Amino acid sequence: MSVLTIRLPDDQHERLKALAAHRGVSMNKLIEELATRAVAEFDTEVRFRARAARGDAEAGLALLNKVDAAFNGGS
């Protein structure tokens, strides 16, 4: 496991402490969760871009329309 020291503005640090308290987790756990989300989003974007580069744009847009419809209740 690695140790990381970061510098944050005081107000941002206080807000993160409040968020951690609200969620009932430590600051360490909160930062770990946020980092996990960021890495997952990055990995998803990299995979999507790689697939898009070798795929069919029209088929991709049709798929995104289906996803959009599913998230918007089929409208």
Biopython code that builds the backbone (N, CA, C, O; Angstrom):
import numpy as np
from Bio.PDB.StructureBuilder import StructureBuilder

atoms = [
    (1, "MET", "N", (0.850, -1.168, 0.000)),
    (1, "MET", "CA", (0.000, 0.000, 0.000)),
    (1, "MET", "C", (0.897, 1.233, 0.000)),
    (1, "MET", "O", (1.962, 1.236, 0.616)),
    (2, "SER", "N", (0.465, 2.263, -0.684)),
    (2, "SER", "CA", (1.224, 3.503, -0.775)),
    (2, "SER", "C", (0.633, 4.570, 0.128)),
    (2, "SER", "O", (-0.548, 4.534, 0.474)),
    (3, "VAL", "N", (1.466, 5.505, 0.495)),
    (3, "VAL", "CA", (1.040, 6.670, 1.262)),
    (3, "VAL", "C", (1.182, 7.872, 0.343)),
    (3, "VAL", "O", (2.192, 8.021, -0.344)),
    (4, "LEU", "N", (0.162, 8.734, 0.332)),
    (4, "LEU", "CA", (0.139, 9.898, -0.546)),
    (4, "LEU", "C", (-0.162, 11.133, 0.278)),
    (4, "LEU", "O", (-1.117, 11.159, 1.054)),
    (5, "THR", "N", (0.654, 12.148, 0.105)),
    (5, "THR", "CA", (0.397, 13.433, 0.756)),
    (5, "THR", "C", (-0.101, 14.391, -0.311)),
    (5, "THR", "O", (0.526, 14.537, -1.361)),
    (6, "ILE", "N", (-1.227, 15.044, -0.047)),
    (6, "ILE", "CA", (-1.766, 16.009, -1.004)),
    (6, "ILE", "C", (-1.959, 17.357, -0.322)),
    (6, "ILE", "O", (-2.146, 17.440, 0.892)),
    (7, "ARG", "N", (-1.911, 18.391, -1.121)),
    (7, "ARG", "CA", (-2.163, 19.742, -0.621)),
    (7, "ARG", "C", (-3.511, 20.200, -1.153)),
    (7, "ARG", "O", (-3.778, 20.133, -2.353)),
    (8, "LEU", "N", (-4.354, 20.666, -0.242)),
    (8, "LEU", "CA", (-5.684, 21.157, -0.600)),
    (8, "LEU", "C", (-5.908, 22.512, 0.052)),
    (8, "LEU", "O", (-5.358, 22.785, 1.119)),
    (9, "PRO", "N", (-6.700, 23.354, -0.571)),
    (9, "PRO", "CA", (-7.109, 24.581, 0.127)),
    (9, "PRO", "C", (-7.868, 24.201, 1.394)),
    (9, "PRO", "O", (-8.563, 23.186, 1.433)),
    (10, "ASP", "N", (-7.727, 25.026, 2.428)),
    (10, "ASP", "CA", (-8.364, 24.718, 3.718)),
    (10, "ASP", "C", (-9.866, 24.495, 3.593)),
    (10, "ASP", "O", (-10.410, 23.585, 4.219)),
    (11, "ASP", "N", (-10.543, 25.320, 2.789)),
    (11, "ASP", "CA", (-11.996, 25.178, 2.676)),
    (11, "ASP", "C", (-12.373, 23.852, 2.012)),
    (11, "ASP", "O", (-13.364, 23.230, 2.393)),
    (12, "GLN", "N", (-11.598, 23.424, 1.035)),
    (12, "GLN", "CA", (-11.888, 22.141, 0.388)),
    (12, "GLN", "C", (-11.646, 20.987, 1.368)),
    (12, "GLN", "O", (-12.403, 20.016, 1.388)),
    (13, "HIS", "N", (-10.601, 21.096, 2.168)),
    (13, "HIS", "CA", (-10.322, 20.071, 3.166)),
    (13, "HIS", "C", (-11.478, 19.955, 4.159)),
    (13, "HIS", "O", (-11.906, 18.855, 4.507)),
    (14, "GLU", "N", (-11.971, 21.098, 4.603)),
    (14, "GLU", "CA", (-13.099, 21.095, 5.547)),
    (14, "GLU", "C", (-14.347, 20.476, 4.922)),
    (14, "GLU", "O", (-15.075, 19.733, 5.581)),
    (15, "ARG", "N", (-14.590, 20.783, 3.657)),
    (15, "ARG", "CA", (-15.769, 20.214, 2.977)),
    (15, "ARG", "C", (-15.628, 18.706, 2.815)),
    (15, "ARG", "O", (-16.603, 17.971, 2.969)),
    (16, "LEU", "N", (-14.420, 18.244, 2.504)),
    (16, "LEU", "CA", (-14.199, 16.799, 2.395)),
    (16, "LEU", "C", (-14.374, 16.116, 3.750)),
    (16, "LEU", "O", (-14.935, 15.022, 3.824)),
    (17, "LYS", "N", (-13.898, 16.751, 4.820)),
    (17, "LYS", "CA", (-14.102, 16.183, 6.149)),
    (17, "LYS", "C", (-15.593, 16.090, 6.470)),
    (17, "LYS", "O", (-16.051, 15.104, 7.048)),
    (18, "ALA", "N", (-16.347, 17.126, 6.091)),
    (18, "ALA", "CA", (-17.793, 17.105, 6.331)),
    (18, "ALA", "C", (-18.465, 16.004, 5.511)),
    (18, "ALA", "O", (-19.368, 15.324, 6.000)),
    (19, "LEU", "N", (-18.025, 15.832, 4.268)),
    (19, "LEU", "CA", (-18.582, 14.770, 3.424)),
    (19, "LEU", "C", (-18.288, 13.398, 4.015)),
    (19, "LEU", "O", (-19.169, 12.539, 4.069)),
    (20, "ALA", "N", (-17.058, 13.193, 4.456)),
    (20, "ALA", "CA", (-16.690, 11.910, 5.074)),
    (20, "ALA", "C", (-17.550, 11.652, 6.309)),
    (20, "ALA", "O", (-18.053, 10.545, 6.501)),
    (21, "ALA", "N", (-17.715, 12.672, 7.139)),
    (21, "ALA", "CA", (-18.537, 12.514, 8.340)),
    (21, "ALA", "C", (-19.977, 12.193, 7.973)),
    (21, "ALA", "O", (-20.605, 11.334, 8.590)),
    (22, "HIS", "N", (-20.497, 12.885, 6.966)),
    (22, "HIS", "CA", (-21.869, 12.648, 6.519)),
    (22, "HIS", "C", (-22.054, 11.201, 6.051)),
    (22, "HIS", "O", (-23.087, 10.583, 6.311)),
    (23, "ARG", "N", (-21.056, 10.678, 5.369)),
    (23, "ARG", "CA", (-21.117, 9.296, 4.880)),
    (23, "ARG", "C", (-20.738, 8.275, 5.943)),
    (23, "ARG", "O", (-20.917, 7.073, 5.747)),
    (24, "GLY", "N", (-20.219, 8.749, 7.061)),
    (24, "GLY", "CA", (-19.823, 7.843, 8.138)),
    (24, "GLY", "C", (-18.563, 7.055, 7.825)),
    (24, "GLY", "O", (-18.419, 5.908, 8.248)),
    (25, "VAL", "N", (-17.636, 7.682, 7.073)),
    (25, "VAL", "CA", (-16.379, 7.020, 6.732)),
    (25, "VAL", "C", (-15.219, 7.938, 7.095)),
    (25, "VAL", "O", (-15.406, 9.133, 7.321)),
    (26, "SER", "N", (-14.039, 7.373, 7.147)),
    (26, "SER", "CA", (-12.845, 8.168, 7.411)),
    (26, "SER", "C", (-12.462, 8.962, 6.166)),
    (26, "SER", "O", (-12.912, 8.665, 5.059)),
    (27, "MET", "N", (-11.633, 9.963, 6.365)),
    (27, "MET", "CA", (-11.120, 10.726, 5.219)),
    (27, "MET", "C", (-10.370, 9.785, 4.280)),
    (27, "MET", "O", (-10.499, 9.896, 3.060)),
    (28, "ASN", "N", (-9.598, 8.871, 4.832)),
    (28, "ASN", "CA", (-8.851, 7.925, 4.015)),
    (28, "ASN", "C", (-9.796, 7.121, 3.126)),
    (28, "ASN", "O", (-9.557, 6.973, 1.928)),
    (29, "LYS", "N", (-10.866, 6.606, 3.719)),
    (29, "LYS", "CA", (-11.825, 5.800, 2.960)),
    (29, "LYS", "C", (-12.526, 6.654, 1.902)),
    (29, "LYS", "O", (-12.746, 6.190, 0.784)),
    (30, "LEU", "N", (-12.876, 7.880, 2.239)),
    (30, "LEU", "CA", (-13.517, 8.768, 1.274)),
    (30, "LEU", "C", (-12.614, 9.002, 0.069)),
    (30, "LEU", "O", (-13.059, 8.878, -1.071)),
    (31, "ILE", "N", (-11.353, 9.338, 0.311)),
    (31, "ILE", "CA", (-10.424, 9.596, -0.785)),
    (31, "ILE", "C", (-10.215, 8.329, -1.601)),
    (31, "ILE", "O", (-10.121, 8.392, -2.827)),
    (32, "GLU", "N", (-10.142, 7.179, -0.939)),
    (32, "GLU", "CA", (-10.016, 5.902, -1.659)),
    (32, "GLU", "C", (-11.221, 5.672, -2.565)),
    (32, "GLU", "O", (-11.061, 5.251, -3.711)),
    (33, "GLU", "N", (-12.425, 5.943, -2.064)),
    (33, "GLU", "CA", (-13.642, 5.777, -2.872)),
    (33, "GLU", "C", (-13.651, 6.733, -4.064)),
    (33, "GLU", "O", (-13.995, 6.338, -5.178)),
    (34, "LEU", "N", (-13.274, 7.992, -3.828)),
    (34, "LEU", "CA", (-13.250, 8.970, -4.918)),
    (34, "LEU", "C", (-12.208, 8.596, -5.968)),
    (34, "LEU", "O", (-12.452, 8.745, -7.166)),
    (35, "ALA", "N", (-11.049, 8.112, -5.524)),
    (35, "ALA", "CA", (-10.008, 7.686, -6.463)),
    (35, "ALA", "C", (-10.468, 6.474, -7.268)),
    (35, "ALA", "O", (-10.189, 6.379, -8.463)),
    (36, "THR", "N", (-11.167, 5.555, -6.622)),
    (36, "THR", "CA", (-11.683, 4.375, -7.321)),
    (36, "THR", "C", (-12.657, 4.779, -8.416)),
    (36, "THR", "O", (-12.611, 4.242, -9.523)),
    (37, "ARG", "N", (-13.537, 5.723, -8.108)),
    (37, "ARG", "CA", (-14.484, 6.215, -9.115)),
    (37, "ARG", "C", (-13.765, 6.877, -10.287)),
    (37, "ARG", "O", (-14.102, 6.642, -11.448)),
    (38, "ALA", "N", (-12.771, 7.708, -9.971)),
    (38, "ALA", "CA", (-12.033, 8.408, -11.024)),
    (38, "ALA", "C", (-11.325, 7.423, -11.948)),
    (38, "ALA", "O", (-11.349, 7.584, -13.168)),
    (39, "VAL", "N", (-10.696, 6.403, -11.368)),
    (39, "VAL", "CA", (-9.994, 5.406, -12.170)),
    (39, "VAL", "C", (-10.986, 4.591, -13.000)),
    (39, "VAL", "O", (-10.707, 4.279, -14.158)),
    (40, "ALA", "N", (-12.127, 4.247, -12.430)),
    (40, "ALA", "CA", (-13.143, 3.499, -13.172)),
    (40, "ALA", "C", (-13.665, 4.316, -14.346)),
    (40, "ALA", "O", (-13.844, 3.784, -15.442)),
    (41, "GLU", "N", (-13.911, 5.607, -14.126)),
    (41, "GLU", "CA", (-14.363, 6.475, -15.219)),
    (41, "GLU", "C", (-13.304, 6.566, -16.308)),
    (41, "GLU", "O", (-13.627, 6.519, -17.495)),
    (42, "PHE", "N", (-12.046, 6.696, -15.914)),
    (42, "PHE", "CA", (-10.955, 6.767, -16.876)),
    (42, "PHE", "C", (-10.862, 5.471, -17.682)),
    (42, "PHE", "O", (-10.745, 5.503, -18.907)),
    (43, "ASP", "N", (-10.915, 4.335, -16.992)),
    (43, "ASP", "CA", (-10.846, 3.035, -17.687)),
    (43, "ASP", "C", (-12.004, 2.877, -18.663)),
    (43, "ASP", "O", (-11.818, 2.381, -19.774)),
    (44, "THR", "N", (-13.199, 3.296, -18.253)),
    (44, "THR", "CA", (-14.367, 3.205, -19.125)),
    (44, "THR", "C", (-14.182, 4.066, -20.367)),
    (44, "THR", "O", (-14.482, 3.631, -21.478)),
    (45, "GLU", "N", (-13.693, 5.279, -20.182)),
    (45, "GLU", "CA", (-13.467, 6.168, -21.328)),
    (45, "GLU", "C", (-12.424, 5.597, -22.275)),
    (45, "GLU", "O", (-12.597, 5.647, -23.493)),
    (46, "VAL", "N", (-11.344, 5.054, -21.727)),
    (46, "VAL", "CA", (-10.290, 4.467, -22.572)),
    (46, "VAL", "C", (-10.852, 3.304, -23.373)),
    (46, "VAL", "O", (-10.601, 3.204, -24.574)),
    (47, "ARG", "N", (-11.610, 2.421, -22.725)),
    (47, "ARG", "CA", (-12.196, 1.274, -23.448)),
    (47, "ARG", "C", (-13.181, 1.749, -24.502)),
    (47, "ARG", "O", (-13.200, 1.231, -25.618)),
    (48, "PHE", "N", (-14.009, 2.743, -24.147)),
    (48, "PHE", "CA", (-14.994, 3.258, -25.092)),
    (48, "PHE", "C", (-14.309, 3.862, -26.310)),
    (48, "PHE", "O", (-14.714, 3.605, -27.443)),
    (49, "ARG", "N", (-13.275, 4.662, -26.081)),
    (49, "ARG", "CA", (-12.560, 5.287, -27.198)),
    (49, "ARG", "C", (-11.878, 4.248, -28.079)),
    (49, "ARG", "O", (-11.860, 4.387, -29.302)),
    (50, "ALA", "N", (-11.317, 3.206, -27.466)),
    (50, "ALA", "CA", (-10.671, 2.144, -28.240)),
    (50, "ALA", "C", (-11.697, 1.410, -29.100)),
    (50, "ALA", "O", (-11.441, 1.126, -30.270)),
    (51, "ARG", "N", (-12.843, 1.109, -28.526)),
    (51, "ARG", "CA", (-13.889, 0.431, -29.301)),
    (51, "ARG", "C", (-14.454, 1.347, -30.368)),
    (51, "ARG", "O", (-14.743, 0.899, -31.477)),
    (52, "ALA", "N", (-14.617, 2.626, -30.050)),
    (52, "ALA", "CA", (-15.163, 3.581, -31.012)),
    (52, "ALA", "C", (-14.225, 3.735, -32.206)),
    (52, "ALA", "O", (-14.679, 3.909, -33.337)),
    (53, "ALA", "N", (-12.930, 3.673, -31.959)),
    (53, "ALA", "CA", (-11.956, 3.851, -33.036)),
    (53, "ALA", "C", (-12.024, 2.727, -34.062)),
    (53, "ALA", "O", (-11.670, 2.921, -35.225)),
    (54, "ARG", "N", (-12.474, 1.564, -33.635)),
    (54, "ARG", "CA", (-12.541, 0.442, -34.577)),
    (54, "ARG", "C", (-13.982, 0.041, -34.912)),
    (54, "ARG", "O", (-14.220, -1.009, -35.509)),
    (55, "GLY", "N", (-14.934, 0.887, -34.523)),
    (55, "GLY", "CA", (-16.336, 0.528, -34.702)),
    (55, "GLY", "C", (-17.052, 1.349, -35.754)),
    (55, "GLY", "O", (-16.450, 2.130, -36.491)),
    (56, "ASP", "N", (-18.351, 1.147, -35.798)),
    (56, "ASP", "CA", (-19.248, 1.800, -36.743)),
    (56, "ASP", "C", (-19.949, 2.946, -36.013)),
    (56, "ASP", "O", (-20.681, 2.715, -35.051)),
    (57, "ALA", "N", (-19.726, 4.177, -36.468)),
    (57, "ALA", "CA", (-20.279, 5.350, -35.792)),
    (57, "ALA", "C", (-21.804, 5.302, -35.718)),
    (57, "ALA", "O", (-22.374, 5.618, -34.674)),
    (58, "GLU", "N", (-22.468, 4.917, -36.790)),
    (58, "GLU", "CA", (-23.940, 4.869, -36.778)),
    (58, "GLU", "C", (-24.451, 3.838, -35.785)),
    (58, "GLU", "O", (-25.414, 4.095, -35.063)),
    (59, "ALA", "N", (-23.817, 2.680, -35.745)),
    (59, "ALA", "CA", (-24.233, 1.645, -34.794)),
    (59, "ALA", "C", (-23.998, 2.129, -33.360)),
    (59, "ALA", "O", (-24.816, 1.875, -32.476)),
    (60, "GLY", "N", (-22.885, 2.824, -33.131)),
    (60, "GLY", "CA", (-22.597, 3.345, -31.805)),
    (60, "GLY", "C", (-23.614, 4.379, -31.361)),
    (60, "GLY", "O", (-24.065, 4.365, -30.216)),
    (61, "LEU", "N", (-23.974, 5.277, -32.270)),
    (61, "LEU", "CA", (-24.981, 6.287, -31.937)),
    (61, "LEU", "C", (-26.339, 5.655, -31.675)),
    (61, "LEU", "O", (-27.072, 6.101, -30.792)),
    (62, "ALA", "N", (-26.678, 4.629, -32.430)),
    (62, "ALA", "CA", (-27.945, 3.926, -32.204)),
    (62, "ALA", "C", (-27.951, 3.290, -30.822)),
    (62, "ALA", "O", (-28.967, 3.318, -30.127)),
    (63, "LEU", "N", (-26.826, 2.719, -30.422)),
    (63, "LEU", "CA", (-26.725, 2.107, -29.102)),
    (63, "LEU", "C", (-26.847, 3.166, -28.003)),
    (63, "LEU", "O", (-27.533, 2.951, -27.004)),
    (64, "LEU", "N", (-26.182, 4.306, -28.190)),
    (64, "LEU", "CA", (-26.298, 5.378, -27.209)),
    (64, "LEU", "C", (-27.729, 5.892, -27.107)),
    (64, "LEU", "O", (-28.172, 6.253, -26.017)),
    (65, "ASN", "N", (-28.458, 5.932, -28.217)),
    (65, "ASN", "CA", (-29.867, 6.341, -28.187)),
    (65, "ASN", "C", (-30.692, 5.354, -27.363)),
    (65, "ASN", "O", (-31.591, 5.759, -26.626)),
    (66, "LYS", "N", (-30.389, 4.062, -27.487)),
    (66, "LYS", "CA", (-31.097, 3.050, -26.692)),
    (66, "LYS", "C", (-30.818, 3.241, -25.207)),
    (66, "LYS", "O", (-31.727, 3.160, -24.381)),
    (67, "VAL", "N", (-29.557, 3.494, -24.872)),
    (67, "VAL", "CA", (-29.198, 3.712, -23.482)),
    (67, "VAL", "C", (-29.900, 4.953, -22.943)),
    (67, "VAL", "O", (-30.447, 4.942, -21.840)),
    (68, "ASP", "N", (-29.878, 6.017, -23.731)),
    (68, "ASP", "CA", (-30.545, 7.260, -23.328)),
    (68, "ASP", "C", (-32.034, 7.023, -23.098)),
    (68, "ASP", "O", (-32.597, 7.507, -22.115)),
    (69, "ALA", "N", (-32.667, 6.290, -23.992)),
    (69, "ALA", "CA", (-34.084, 5.998, -23.836)),
    (69, "ALA", "C", (-34.340, 5.173, -22.572)),
    (69, "ALA", "O", (-35.331, 5.399, -21.878)),
    (70, "ALA", "N", (-33.472, 4.237, -22.275)),
    (70, "ALA", "CA", (-33.649, 3.404, -21.090)),
    (70, "ALA", "C", (-33.535, 4.236, -19.815)),
    (70, "ALA", "O", (-34.280, 4.011, -18.861)),
    (71, "PHE", "N", (-32.611, 5.193, -19.791)),
    (71, "PHE", "CA", (-32.419, 6.029, -18.603)),
    (71, "PHE", "C", (-33.474, 7.103, -18.479)),
    (71, "PHE", "O", (-33.674, 7.651, -17.395)),
    (72, "ASN", "N", (-34.155, 7.414, -19.568)),
    (72, "ASN", "CA", (-35.197, 8.443, -19.538)),
    (72, "ASN", "C", (-36.585, 7.835, -19.622)),
    (72, "ASN", "O", (-37.525, 8.483, -20.083)),
    (73, "GLY", "N", (-36.713, 6.613, -19.184)),
    (73, "GLY", "CA", (-38.028, 5.976, -19.122)),
    (73, "GLY", "C", (-38.641, 5.648, -20.464)),
    (73, "GLY", "O", (-39.864, 5.589, -20.589)),
    (74, "GLY", "N", (-37.809, 5.432, -21.475)),
    (74, "GLY", "CA", (-38.320, 5.051, -22.780)),
    (74, "GLY", "C", (-38.863, 6.197, -23.603)),
    (74, "GLY", "O", (-39.444, 5.986, -24.667)),
    (75, "SER", "N", (-38.671, 7.434, -23.102)),
    (75, "SER", "CA", (-39.192, 8.587, -23.852)),
    (75, "SER", "C", (-38.273, 9.012, -24.959)),
    (75, "SER", "O", (-38.572, 9.965, -25.678)),
]
sb = StructureBuilder()
sb.init_structure("model")
sb.init_model(0)
sb.init_chain("A")
sb.init_seg("    ")
for serial, (resi, resn, name, xyz) in enumerate(atoms, 1):
    if name == "N":
        sb.init_residue(resn, " ", resi, " ")
    sb.init_atom(name, np.array(xyz, "f"), 0.0, 1.0, " ", f" {name:<3s}", serial, name[0])
structure = sb.get_structure()
